[in-house]
Amino acid sequence: MIISHKYRFIFIKTVKTAGTSIEVYLSGHCGEEDIFTQIVPAEERHRPRNHTGLFNPFPEIREAARKGDGFLAEGVNTLKNLYRRKRYFPHIAAWKARCRTESSIWNNYYKFCVERNPWDKTLSHYHMLKHRGAEMSLDEYLYNGEYCLNYPKYMDEDGLILDHVIRYENLYQELGEIFARLGIPYSGSLDVRAKGDYRQDRAHYRDVLTERQRDRIADIYQREIELHGFEY
C-alpha cells in the first residue's frame, strides 16, 4: 500500500496484479514523508517507510460490526494491529485503510488499484504458492480455499471504495493516464518485474485449464467477473 502526500494518491495493493512492481517503481519517485508498506521478500529498489504507528481503532471496529460476519475476528485483528503499531500493511483492504486515515486525506486523494482476469490470476497465484513450497496439483488448489479474491479489498456494501480499478491487461496504458493526472514521471514502462519469475510455463490459460477447472474458477470469482465483465 502507498499513501503519497507528494502526489496526493492512495494505492491499494491487490493480489497477483503487478502491485509489487508498481510499489518498487513509485518508491523512487515519491517523497520522504510518503507511506510505503513492506514487501516480502524485500526488493532492492523499494524502501518501506512511515507505515507504523498508532491509530484510532473504534471507526474500524464499528465498520466491522456493520458488516456483521466475522466481526469478532476483525475486531481482534484490529486491536492486535494497534498493539503492534501496525497501522498499514501490504494488502490492507481499502475500508480498513479508510478507517485508519485522516478523512481530509482519504476524501481528497486519488485512490486506485489493479484487477486481473481471474483465470489468468489463478494460474499466477497457484504457481507462486508452488514456488513457496506448496505441494498440490492445480485441481487440489482449486478446492483448498486459498484464493486471490480481490474485490473485498476495493469494495464494501455500498459499492466501489476507490476512484479507479485498473485492468491488468491495460496496465501500462491506464497507469500512464493516472500518472499523467497526478504528475508522476513515467516513460511507458515500470522498468521492473518484481515477483514475476514464479511461473516458468507461460502458456495462455486457455491452453492450460480444463473445462472443469475453467468452470470452477468462474464459480469462485463470479463477483469479480460480474463487476468487470471478464471473459474466458
C-alpha positions as a printed Julia matrix, in Angstrom:
232×3 Matrix{Float64}:
   0.0     0.0     0.0
   1.07    3.58   -0.67
  -0.17    6.93    0.57
   1.66    9.68   -1.28
   1.36   13.2     0.08
   3.73   14.43   -2.62
   1.42   13.34   -5.44
  -1.82   13.08   -3.44
  -2.8     9.49   -4.18
  -3.54    6.23   -2.35
  -2.64    2.89   -3.93
  -4.33   -0.24   -2.58
  -2.32   -3.36   -3.34
  -4.35   -6.3    -4.59
  -3.05   -9.86   -5.09
  -1.2   -11.02   -8.25
  -1.78   -7.77  -10.16
   1.75   -6.29  -10.52
   1.32   -4.42   -7.23
   4.9    -5.06   -6.11
   6.3    -3.76   -9.4
   4.19   -0.61   -9.08
   5.38   -0.08   -5.5
   9.02   -0.54   -6.46
   8.7     1.98   -9.28
   6.89    4.58   -7.19
   9.24    4.18   -4.22
  11.91    6.05   -6.15
   9.61    8.9    -7.16
   7.6     9.61   -4.02
   8.61   11.75   -1.08
  10.3    11.0     2.22
   7.06   11.64    4.13
   5.02    9.3     1.97
   3.84    5.93    3.3
   5.08    2.65    1.81
   4.36   -0.73    3.36
   6.87   -3.56    3.36
   7.48   -6.04    0.54
   8.31   -9.67    1.34
  10.8   -10.73    0.17
  12.41   -7.3     0.09
  13.13   -5.6    -3.25
  16.37   -3.65   -3.68
  14.76   -0.54   -5.23
  11.91   -0.36   -2.73
  12.16    1.36    0.65
   9.29    0.89    3.12
   8.66    3.93    5.3
   6.22    5.62    7.66
   3.79    2.68    7.75
   3.88    2.01   11.51
   2.19    3.92   14.33
  -0.91    4.22   16.46
  -4.43    4.74   15.1
  -7.94    5.06   16.45
  -9.4     1.52   16.34
 -13.04    2.42   17.03
 -14.1     3.51   13.5
 -12.78    0.21   12.17
 -14.48   -1.85   14.88
 -17.77   -0.05   14.22
 -17.4    -0.7    10.49
 -16.66   -4.38   11.12
 -19.76   -4.6    13.3
 -21.83   -3.07   10.49
 -20.53   -5.74    8.12
 -21.7    -8.45   10.5
 -19.96  -11.71    9.58
 -16.56  -12.11   11.17
 -17.0    -9.09   13.42
 -15.26  -10.65   16.42
 -12.24  -11.83   14.4
 -11.98   -8.45   12.66
 -12.11   -6.63   15.98
  -9.4    -8.83   17.48
  -7.17   -8.28   14.43
  -7.68   -4.53   14.67
  -6.61   -4.5    18.3
  -3.6    -6.7    17.51
  -2.56   -4.27   14.79
  -2.91   -1.38   17.22
  -0.85   -3.14   19.9
   1.89   -3.89   17.35
   1.69   -0.34   15.9
   0.88   -1.95   12.54
  -1.13    0.93   11.11
  -0.76   -0.06    7.44
   0.29   -3.38    5.91
   0.84   -4.65    2.33
  -2.59   -5.97    1.32
  -4.76   -3.93    3.64
  -8.37   -3.63    2.46
  -9.44   -0.17    1.38
 -12.18    0.04    4.02
  -9.61   -0.6     6.76
  -7.2     1.94    5.28
 -10.05    4.45    5.16
 -10.74    3.92    8.87
  -7.05    4.43    9.72
  -6.51    7.51    7.55
  -7.5    11.11    8.21
 -10.7    11.89    6.31
  -9.12   15.02    4.84
  -6.55   12.78    3.13
  -8.85    9.9     2.18
 -11.55   12.14    0.71
  -9.18   14.31   -1.33
  -6.5    11.93   -2.62
  -6.92    9.9    -5.82
  -7.4     6.23   -4.94
  -6.73    3.29   -7.28
  -5.81   -0.38   -7.52
  -5.39   -3.08  -10.2
  -7.57   -6.11  -11.01
  -6.85   -9.08  -13.28
  -8.72  -11.67  -15.32
  -9.44  -14.44  -12.78
  -8.38  -17.34  -15.0
  -5.01  -15.7   -15.61
  -4.73  -14.58  -11.98
  -5.46  -18.08  -10.71
  -2.56  -19.66  -12.59
  -0.21  -16.91  -11.39
  -1.29  -17.39   -7.77
  -1.06  -21.17   -7.97
   2.49  -21.06   -9.31
   3.5   -18.56   -6.62
   2.29  -20.94   -3.91
   4.1   -23.83   -5.61
   7.28  -21.74   -5.74
   6.94  -21.16   -1.98
   6.75  -24.87   -1.25
   3.09  -25.85   -1.56
   2.76  -29.42   -2.78
  -0.54  -29.68   -4.6
  -1.99  -30.1    -8.05
  -3.99  -27.35   -9.71
  -7.18  -29.32   -9.0
  -6.26  -29.54   -5.32
  -5.55  -25.8    -5.26
  -8.96  -25.04   -6.73
 -10.65  -26.72   -3.78
  -8.34  -25.72   -0.91
  -9.98  -22.36   -0.22
  -6.87  -20.15   -0.52
  -7.71  -17.9    -3.45
  -6.73  -14.41   -4.56
 -10.14  -12.77   -4.34
  -9.5    -9.05   -4.58
 -12.91   -7.4    -4.65
 -13.19   -7.22   -0.8
 -10.09   -5.01   -0.92
 -11.73   -2.32   -3.05
 -15.47   -2.83   -2.41
 -17.8    -2.54    0.56
 -21.56   -2.97    0.97
 -22.14    0.38   -0.74
 -20.0    -0.38   -3.81
 -16.59    0.66   -5.09
 -14.5     2.47   -2.49
 -11.77    3.66   -4.86
 -11.76    6.11   -7.75
 -10.45    3.68  -10.34
  -9.7    -0.02  -10.83
  -7.04   -0.55  -13.49
  -7.47   -3.55  -15.78
  -4.26   -5.6   -15.62
  -4.36   -6.26  -19.36
  -4.29   -2.47  -19.9
  -1.8    -1.86  -17.1
   0.75    0.41  -18.79
  -1.81    2.49  -20.65
  -4.02    3.1   -17.62
  -1.04    3.7   -15.32
   0.17    6.27  -17.83
  -3.17    8.07  -17.71
  -3.22    8.08  -13.89
   0.43    9.11  -13.57
  -0.13   11.94  -16.05
  -3.11   13.09  -13.98
  -1.0    13.01  -10.8
   2.18   14.45  -12.32
   4.3    11.34  -11.75
   7.23   10.86  -14.18
   6.56    7.9   -16.48
   8.06    6.75  -19.78
   5.55    3.98  -20.5
   7.21    1.18  -18.51
   7.79    0.37  -14.86
  11.31   -0.92  -15.66
  10.83   -3.67  -13.08
   9.12   -7.06  -13.0
   9.06   -8.0    -9.34
   7.86  -11.49   -8.34
   7.41  -12.38  -12.0
   9.57  -15.49  -12.1
   7.33  -17.93  -10.21
   5.79  -19.37  -13.35
   8.17  -20.78  -15.95
   5.4   -22.06  -18.24
   3.96  -19.01  -19.99
   1.25  -20.83  -21.93
  -2.07  -18.99  -22.21
  -4.59  -20.03  -19.58
  -6.95  -21.37  -22.26
  -4.21  -23.82  -23.25
  -3.71  -24.95  -19.64
  -7.1   -25.14  -17.95
  -9.57  -27.97  -18.42
 -13.26  -27.24  -18.86
 -13.88  -28.3   -15.26
 -11.13  -26.0   -13.97
 -12.46  -23.13  -16.09
 -15.93  -23.52  -14.59
 -14.59  -23.85  -11.05
 -12.68  -20.57  -11.39
 -15.81  -18.92  -12.81
 -17.71  -20.01   -9.69
 -15.02  -18.78   -7.28
 -14.65  -15.38   -8.98
 -18.25  -14.84  -10.01
 -18.44  -11.45   -8.25
 -15.29  -10.12   -9.93
 -16.39  -11.43  -13.33
 -19.73   -9.65  -12.96
 -18.13   -6.44  -11.71
 -15.6    -6.1   -14.51
 -17.05   -8.11  -17.37
 -14.14  -10.54  -17.53
 -14.42  -13.21  -20.21
 -12.68  -16.54  -20.67
